[in-house]
Amino acid sequence: MDLEELRKLCALLREEGLTELTVEEEGRRITIRRAPVPGVPPPSQGEAGEAEGEVELVRSPVVGTFWRRPAPGEDPFVEVGDRVQPGQVLCIVEAMKVMNEVRADRAGLIEEVLVEDGQPVEYGQPLFRLRPQ
């Protein structure tokens, strides 16, 4: 199994909201797991955040490293006060050298960035406060 196949399996795991996936091929078996964080509800499938009054929390879809910028030295994807559109990239969470884009699921205003650039994040950890508009 090559790296590209592993990336596809990780994407499938994330997209389908699965916590574990096992694949057997040519006598080899691989299991991929996402561990939920105790006390932190997982993100709803198809939604980037959960309502908290008027503000929604955009949560990490995977365990990894939080990146605000597409590359070192470039501007962040979003800043506090930015208006975002559905599908707009907010950040990247790097997991096993796979860059997972976290996108807005609705239009809104970025009220707060909750994680520092380059910091490790857990599955379901809040990354941004987004006020829907």
C-alpha positions as CSV (number, residue, x, y, z in Angstrom):
1,M,0.0,0.0,0.0
2,D,1.5,3.3,-1.0
3,L,1.2,6.7,0.6
4,E,-1.4,7.9,-1.8
5,E,-3.7,5.0,-0.9
6,L,-3.2,5.8,2.8
7,R,-4.2,9.4,2.1
8,K,-7.3,8.3,0.4
9,L,-8.2,6.0,3.3
10,C,-7.6,8.8,5.8
11,A,-9.9,11.1,3.7
12,L,-12.6,8.4,3.6
13,L,-12.4,8.0,7.4
14,R,-12.8,11.7,7.9
15,E,-15.5,12.3,5.2
16,E,-17.7,9.4,6.4
17,G,-17.3,10.4,10.1
18,L,-15.8,7.0,10.9
19,T,-13.6,6.4,14.0
20,E,-11.9,3.2,12.7
21,L,-11.3,1.7,9.3
22,T,-9.5,-1.7,8.6
23,V,-8.4,-2.8,5.2
24,E,-6.9,-6.2,4.2
25,E,-4.9,-6.5,1.0
26,E,-2.5,-9.2,-0.2
27,G,-2.2,-10.7,3.3
28,R,-1.5,-7.3,4.9
29,R,-3.9,-5.6,7.3
30,I,-4.0,-1.9,8.2
31,T,-6.2,-0.2,10.7
32,I,-6.6,3.5,10.9
33,R,-8.2,5.0,14.0
34,R,-9.3,8.5,15.1
35,A,-9.4,8.8,18.9
36,P,-12.1,11.1,20.3
37,V,-11.0,13.5,23.0
38,P,-12.7,12.7,26.3
39,G,-15.2,15.4,27.2
40,V,-15.1,17.0,23.7
41,P,-18.0,16.1,21.5
42,P,-17.0,15.1,17.9
43,P,-17.9,17.5,15.1
44,S,-21.2,16.7,13.5
45,Q,-20.9,15.1,10.1
46,G,-21.2,17.7,7.4
47,E,-20.9,20.6,9.8
48,A,-17.8,22.5,10.7
49,G,-18.9,23.6,14.2
50,E,-21.5,23.4,16.9
51,A,-23.7,26.3,18.0
52,E,-22.7,28.0,21.2
53,G,-25.4,30.7,21.5
54,E,-24.9,32.9,18.4
55,V,-21.3,31.8,17.9
56,E,-20.2,28.5,16.4
57,L,-17.1,26.6,17.1
58,V,-15.1,25.3,14.1
59,R,-13.5,22.1,15.3
60,S,-10.5,20.1,14.2
61,P,-11.5,17.1,12.0
62,V,-8.3,15.2,13.0
63,V,-5.4,15.0,15.5
64,G,-2.4,17.0,14.0
65,T,-0.6,20.3,13.8
66,F,-2.6,23.5,13.3
67,W,-1.3,25.8,10.5
68,R,-2.9,29.3,9.9
69,R,-0.9,29.8,6.7
70,P,-0.6,27.9,3.4
71,A,3.2,28.1,3.6
72,P,5.8,29.8,5.9
73,G,6.1,33.5,5.2
74,E,2.6,33.7,3.6
75,D,-0.4,35.5,5.0
76,P,-2.8,33.6,7.2
77,F,-5.9,32.1,5.5
78,V,-8.1,34.2,7.8
79,E,-7.7,36.8,10.5
80,V,-10.0,37.9,13.3
81,G,-12.7,40.1,11.8
82,D,-12.6,38.5,8.4
83,R,-15.9,37.6,6.7
84,V,-15.8,34.1,5.2
85,Q,-17.9,32.3,2.7
86,P,-19.0,28.6,2.6
87,G,-16.2,26.4,1.5
88,Q,-13.5,29.0,2.2
89,V,-10.3,27.5,3.7
90,L,-9.8,28.6,7.3
91,C,-6.6,26.7,8.2
92,I,-4.8,23.4,7.7
93,V,-4.4,20.6,10.1
94,E,-1.4,18.5,9.2
95,A,-1.6,14.8,10.1
96,M,1.0,12.3,9.1
97,K,2.3,14.6,6.4
98,V,-1.3,15.0,5.0
99,M,-2.5,18.6,4.8
100,N,-6.2,18.6,5.8
101,E,-7.9,21.8,4.8
102,V,-10.5,23.0,7.3
103,R,-13.2,24.9,5.5
104,A,-16.1,27.1,6.6
105,D,-19.5,25.4,6.3
106,R,-21.4,28.7,6.1
107,A,-20.9,32.4,5.7
108,G,-19.8,34.2,8.9
109,L,-17.4,36.4,10.7
110,I,-14.2,35.1,12.4
111,E,-14.5,36.2,16.0
112,E,-11.5,34.4,17.5
113,V,-8.6,32.1,16.6
114,L,-8.4,29.7,19.5
115,V,-5.1,27.9,18.6
116,E,-1.6,29.3,18.0
117,D,0.1,28.5,14.6
118,G,2.2,25.3,14.7
119,Q,0.5,24.0,17.9
120,P,-0.7,20.4,18.2
121,V,-4.5,19.9,18.2
122,E,-6.8,17.0,19.1
123,Y,-9.8,15.6,17.2
124,G,-12.8,17.8,18.0
125,Q,-10.7,20.6,19.5
126,P,-12.2,24.1,18.8
127,L,-10.1,26.1,16.4
128,F,-12.2,29.2,15.6
129,R,-15.2,31.1,16.9
130,L,-17.4,31.9,13.9
131,R,-20.5,34.1,14.0
132,P,-22.9,33.0,11.2
133,Q,-24.1,35.8,8.9
